[in-house]
């Protein structure tokens, strides 16, 4: 990321932005059919997600500039619950959309991995300020 993108990434609001999985490690459950709706209140972030291998999921955590730290929990299509932790770095794309570069670790099983989640074009809900 260049300095200009990093400065913008540190201040851009995540409220109402809708994302989809783009890439994930083989041991991850999030895929291209998984969508996330993010919310933000100051340094507090949370999201609901579903699709693909995930029936329903939630994440909650904090934001410090262009970095997110959160825990996630979801119910898979296999009817098993899964939990983990994730650290994400925000990138603002040339067209104004947001991309997350994520490093995650399951707490409910031994695997770790990386993923990329990217904002869908014009899919924000609620207050987009």
Secondary structure, DSSP 8 states (H G I E B T S, - for coil): --HHHHHHHHH---TT-EEEEEEE-TT----TT-EEEEEEETTEEEEEEEETTEEEEEEEEEEETTEEEEEEEEEETTS-EEEEEEEEEEEE-TTS-EEEEEEEEESSSS-EEEEEEEE-TT---S---
